[in-house]
């Protein structure tokens, strides 16, 4: 199947497992982030750079970050 649609900055596309090739075309400034993986099939909560399963976990992560627990 050929998809001749035009996509813009910030568009997210989801591809099925059917088929073998994906071809992108664009201008020299075009940037594409391609990720692959199995669906999580669980709830997802996000806030800024934090991604967890629940709002409570997000709040805990923010507290930990503010307390410096993410430092190396």
Secondary structure, DSSP 8 states (H G I E B T S, - for coil): --------TT------SSSS-------TT------------S--EEETTEEESSHHHHHHHHHHHHTTTT--
